[in-house]
Amino acid sequence: MLMPVPQMWDDVIRTCSNQRLFCSPDCVTAWLTTTGNPRGSVLDLGTLWRLAAHWYDGRLDRGYVRREVAQAADYLRSVGLSGPFWGLSGTELPGDAN
């Protein structure tokens, strides 16, 4: 997933339109060089799967209430994410932007 940090949560359309799958870290680097885009957070497929598996649980249910910030942070941590890109303190995962 590649996108600048400040815009990630503020602009969902931009966030979703900047998520990309790559075959290797070298392909990420080549794409960044070609496009001039800043490096965002780079996830392995397992982490991406864990993130997506339950992020949207209940959103189509009547009376759905969005997660509080602390709940969202707990969910992100539970799937193995950390660091400033995700609005979390802690050690960056390998490949994450600093």
Secondary structure as the mmCIF struct_conf table of DSSP 4:
data_model
#
loop_
_struct_conf.conf_type_id
_struct_conf.id
_struct_conf.beg_label_comp_id
_struct_conf.beg_label_asym_id
_struct_conf.beg_label_seq_id
_struct_conf.end_label_comp_id
_struct_conf.end_label_asym_id
_struct_conf.end_label_seq_id
HELX_RH_AL_P HELX_RH_AL_P1 VAL A 5 MET A 8
TURN_TY1_P TURN_TY1_P1 TRP A 9 ASP A 10
HELX_RH_AL_P HELX_RH_AL_P2 VAL A 12 SER A 17
TURN_TY1_P TURN_TY1_P2 ASN A 18 ASN A 18
BEND BEND1 CYS A 23 SER A 24
HELX_RH_AL_P HELX_RH_AL_P3 PRO A 25 THR A 35
HELX_LH_PP_P HELX_LH_PP_P1 ASN A 37 ARG A 39
HELX_RH_AL_P HELX_RH_AL_P4 LEU A 45 TRP A 55
TURN_TY1_P TURN_TY1_P3 TYR A 56 LEU A 60
BEND BEND2 ASP A 61 ASP A 61
TURN_TY1_P TURN_TY1_P4 ARG A 62 GLY A 63
HELX_LH_PP_P HELX_LH_PP_P2 ARG A 66 GLU A 68
HELX_RH_AL_P HELX_RH_AL_P5 VAL A 69 SER A 78
TURN_TY1_P TURN_TY1_P5 VAL A 79 GLY A 80
BEND BEND3 GLY A 83 GLY A 83
HELX_RH_3T_P HELX_RH_3T_P1 PRO A 84 TRP A 86
TURN_TY1_P TURN_TY1_P6 GLY A 87 GLY A 87
BEND BEND4 GLY A 90 GLY A 90
HELX_LH_PP_P HELX_LH_PP_P3 THR A 91 LEU A 93
TURN_TY1_P TURN_TY1_P7 PRO A 94 GLY A 95
#
